Amino acid sequence: MGGRLPRSPDVRPRRSARSGCLAISILAAAVAVVACGRPAPTTVVPTEPAPATAVVPIEPTPFPWILIGEGVDSAVVDAVSGWAADMGMDAQVGSPGAVDPDGLMAAVGAEAELASVADAWSDEGVLLVVLEPAMMRPGPIVSTIGPETRLDQAGFLAGLAAGYATKFGGVGLVGGEDGSAFASGFGEGLRYACPRCRLESVSDPAAVPFGVDVLVVPPATDVPTGQAGPGEVWLVLTGSAAPEASQPVAARVALVPETLVLAALEALTNGEAGHAWEYGAENGGLQITELDPEAISPGRERLMREAELGLRLGQLVVGGGE
């Protein structure tokens, strides 16, 4: 007979098994594709905890300060204290042998005060400024102030003051023109201020020649006592000589150590080597002070200050030597 063959009863089950296998294969492939797009899981490995760090206490840094010796002049104390304040430091007055140098940056004092501690403090880097030394010398961090003085410049300044103070053109110099640096510089200063002035050599300050109204007293010379001369005689002093209260002083050529001390501190703190600072007009260590307006009028003072500045700036040169 023609027609379709009868189906065997096991045909469908076998076809269903093949379909199931195919479905499983497709699902596995899909899972694999999805799995390929995801990052692999990360395994975290536990680590050992770091040991605790010991806390070390921090020692406070000493606040820098400056020591000023007890024997230092009050003008130097005031100048150094002001400079230290401007630098953000403290300044204390005391004996170098009785202080703890912890934090000490610099010390200013006389040789007698600093000599015993100079070596030890220099090794610690303490800057030293020594006033009027007799034995101590400059070093890498040690500067000295005086006692050397430009006597030719001191004489020039004294000549300026005398020339602008005289009213009659008569000027006396105690000791006269003895060829010293001071006398040579004095002659130049007098001729600069008063070309027509007459210079008299005075051997006896108690007997001033007639017509002399200004008497100049050189360094290390005793100030004449009493009224020297028939009329009023003005004195021009040099250094720290102290006259009697009754004697009129027209001007003084003074040593100004505070100016040199500040210059020395500035140089040392800027890293410059120690230096021997001598008193001179060019560094401000010599200045005309204690002007009396009765002797030197404001107009004459202005002319004198211009010459003093010229000497300081090097525009005027004194040929009187050292």
C-alpha positions in Angstrom: 0.0 0.0 0.0 1.0 3.5 -0.7 1.0 6.2 1.9 3.1 7.2 4.9 5.0 4.8 7.0 3.8 4.4 10.5 6.0 6.3 13.0 8.1 4.3 15.3 7.2 5.0 18.9 10.8 5.9 19.9 11.4 8.6 17.3 10.1 11.6 19.3 11.9 10.8 22.5 15.2 10.7 20.6 14.5 14.0 18.8 13.6 15.6 22.2 16.9 14.4 23.7 18.8 16.0 20.8 16.9 19.3 21.2 17.6 19.3 25.0 21.3 18.9 24.4 21.3 21.7 21.9 19.5 24.0 24.3 22.0 23.2 27.0 24.9 23.9 24.7 23.4 27.3 23.7 22.9 28.2 27.3 26.4 27.3 28.3 27.8 29.3 25.4 25.7 32.3 26.5 26.9 32.0 30.0 30.5 31.8 28.8 30.0 34.9 26.7 28.5 36.8 29.6 31.3 35.6 31.9 34.0 36.9 29.5 32.6 40.4 29.8 32.9 40.4 33.6 36.1 40.9 35.7 37.5 37.9 37.4 36.9 37.9 41.1 39.8 39.3 43.2 41.2 37.4 46.1 42.2 39.6 49.0 45.2 38.4 50.9 45.3 39.6 54.5 48.5 41.5 55.4 50.3 41.7 58.8 49.6 44.9 60.6 52.5 47.5 60.6 54.4 47.8 63.9 53.6 50.9 65.9 56.1 53.8 65.4 57.6 55.1 68.6 56.8 58.9 69.2 60.1 60.8 69.7 59.5 64.1 71.6 60.8 67.2 69.7 63.1 69.4 71.6 62.2 73.1 71.3 64.7 75.3 69.3 66.2 77.9 71.6 65.1 81.4 70.7 68.1 83.4 69.3 69.3 86.2 71.5 72.2 88.7 71.9 74.2 89.3 75.0 75.5 92.8 75.8 78.3 93.0 78.4 77.7 94.9 81.6 80.5 97.3 81.0 79.2 98.5 77.6 78.2 102.2 77.2 74.5 102.9 77.4 74.4 104.3 73.8 75.7 100.9 72.6 73.2 99.1 74.7 70.3 101.1 73.3 71.6 100.7 69.7 72.1 96.9 69.9 68.8 96.4 71.7 67.0 98.3 69.0 68.8 96.3 66.3 68.0 93.0 67.9 64.3 94.0 68.2 64.2 94.8 64.5 65.7 91.4 63.8 63.1 89.6 65.9 65.6 88.7 68.7 65.9 89.4 72.3 68.9 91.4 73.8 70.0 91.0 77.4 72.6 92.7 79.5 74.7 90.5 81.6 78.1 89.0 82.5 79.4 86.6 79.8 80.8 84.3 82.4 77.5 83.9 84.2 75.0 83.2 81.5 73.9 80.0 79.7 74.8 80.5 76.0 71.9 78.2 74.8 70.5 80.0 71.8 73.0 82.8 72.0 73.7 84.2 68.5 76.1 87.1 69.2 77.8 88.8 72.1 79.0 92.5 72.4 81.3 93.5 75.1 84.7 94.7 76.3 87.8 92.5 75.9 87.9 91.9 79.7 84.4 90.5 79.6 84.7 88.3 76.5 88.3 87.1 76.6 87.5 84.1 79.0 84.7 82.8 76.8 85.8 83.8 73.3 87.4 80.4 72.3 84.5 78.2 73.6 81.8 80.5 72.1 83.6 80.8 68.8 83.6 77.0 68.5 79.8 77.1 69.1 79.4 79.7 66.3 78.6 82.6 68.5 79.4 85.9 66.8 81.6 88.3 68.9 82.0 92.0 68.7 84.9 93.2 71.0 85.1 96.8 72.1 88.5 98.6 72.5 90.6 95.4 72.5 94.3 95.4 73.6 95.1 91.7 72.9 92.2 90.1 71.0 92.3 90.2 67.2 89.7 89.7 64.5 88.8 86.2 63.4 86.4 84.4 61.1 83.4 85.3 63.4 85.1 87.9 65.6 85.2 91.7 64.9 86.9 94.4 67.0 86.0 98.0 67.5 88.9 100.5 67.9 91.0 101.6 69.5 92.6 102.7 66.3 91.4 106.1 65.0 91.8 108.0 61.8 93.4 110.9 63.5 93.8 112.8 60.3 90.1 112.7 59.8 89.5 113.6 63.4 91.7 116.6 62.9 89.9 117.6 59.7 86.5 117.5 61.5 87.9 119.6 64.4 89.2 122.1 61.9 85.8 122.4 60.3 84.1 123.0 63.6 86.7 125.6 64.6 86.5 127.4 61.3 82.8 127.7 61.4 82.7 128.6 65.1 85.2 131.5 65.1 83.8 135.1 64.8 87.1 136.9 64.6 89.2 134.5 62.6 91.6 133.5 65.4 91.9 129.8 66.2 94.3 128.3 68.7 95.5 124.7 68.6 96.9 123.2 71.9 100.3 121.8 71.1 100.4 123.6 67.7 101.2 122.1 64.3 103.5 119.3 65.5 103.5 117.3 62.3 101.1 114.7 63.7 98.3 113.3 61.7 95.7 115.1 63.8 97.5 118.5 63.3 97.9 118.0 59.6 94.2 117.1 59.1 93.2 120.0 61.4 95.0 122.5 59.2 93.2 121.2 56.1 89.8 121.3 57.8 90.4 124.9 59.1 91.5 126.1 55.6 88.4 124.5 54.1 86.0 126.2 56.5 87.8 129.5 56.9 90.6 130.1 54.4 91.4 133.5 56.0 91.6 132.2 59.6 94.8 132.7 61.6 96.1 129.6 63.4 97.9 130.1 66.6 100.0 127.5 68.4 99.0 127.4 72.1 101.5 125.9 74.5 99.8 127.2 77.7 96.0 126.9 77.4 95.7 129.3 80.3 97.2 132.1 78.3 95.4 132.2 74.9 96.8 134.8 72.5 94.8 137.9 71.9 92.2 137.6 69.1 91.8 133.8 69.5 88.2 133.0 70.2 88.2 129.3 69.5 90.6 126.8 71.2 91.0 123.3 69.9 92.0 120.5 72.2 93.5 117.4 70.5 92.9 113.8 71.7 94.6 112.7 74.9 95.2 116.4 75.9 94.0 117.9 79.2 91.2 120.4 78.9 92.3 123.8 80.1 90.6 124.9 83.3 89.1 128.2 84.0 88.5 131.0 81.5 91.4 131.0 79.0 91.8 134.5 77.6 90.5 138.0 78.0 87.3 137.3 76.2 85.0 134.3 75.7 86.8 131.4 74.2 84.9 128.5 72.7 86.3 125.0 73.0 86.4 122.4 70.3 87.0 119.0 71.9 88.0 115.6 70.6 87.2 112.3 72.1 85.6 112.0 75.5 87.4 114.9 77.3 85.1 116.6 79.9 85.5 120.3 80.4 84.4 122.3 83.4 80.8 123.3 83.5 81.7 127.0 83.1 83.6 126.5 79.9 81.6 126.9 76.7 81.9 124.0 74.2 81.2 124.9 70.5 81.4 121.3 69.3 83.0 117.9 69.9 84.6 115.5 67.5 83.4 112.3 69.2 84.0 108.6 68.8 80.7 106.8 68.0 81.1 103.1 68.8 77.5 102.2 68.5 77.6 103.0 64.7 80.5 100.6 64.3 79.0 97.9 66.5 75.9 97.8 64.4 77.9 97.7 61.2 80.0 94.9 62.6 76.9 92.9 63.6 75.3 93.4 60.2 78.5 92.2 58.4 78.9 89.1 60.6 75.2 88.0 60.4 75.5 88.4 56.6 78.3 85.8 56.6 81.2 88.2 56.2 84.5 87.5 58.0 85.4 89.4 61.1 87.1 92.8 60.7 89.0 95.4 62.7 86.8 98.5 62.7 88.7 101.7 63.3 87.0 105.0 64.1 86.8 107.0 61.0 84.5 109.5 59.2 83.9 107.2 56.3 82.2 104.6 58.5 80.4 107.0 60.9 82.8 106.2 63.8 83.9 109.8 63.9 81.2 112.5 64.0 80.8 116.2 65.0 78.5 116.3 68.0 77.3 118.6 70.9 77.0 121.6 68.7 76.1 124.9 70.4 74.0 127.1 68.2 75.4 130.2 69.9 78.8 129.2 68.5 77.8 127.7 65.2 74.7 129.1 63.5 72.3 126.9 61.6 73.6 128.3 58.3 77.2 127.5 59.2 76.1 124.1 60.6 74.6 123.2 57.2 77.9 124.0 55.5 79.8 122.0 58.1 77.5 119.0 57.7 77.9 119.1 53.9 81.7 118.9 54.3 81.4 116.2 56.9 79.2 114.1 54.5 81.7 114.7 51.7 84.5 113.3 53.9 82.3 110.3 54.7 81.4 109.6 51.1 85.0 110.0 49.9 84.4 113.2 48.0 86.9 115.0 50.3 90.2 113.3 51.0 92.4 114.2 53.9 96.1 114.0 53.1 97.3 114.0 56.7 98.1 110.3 56.8 96.9 107.8 59.4 
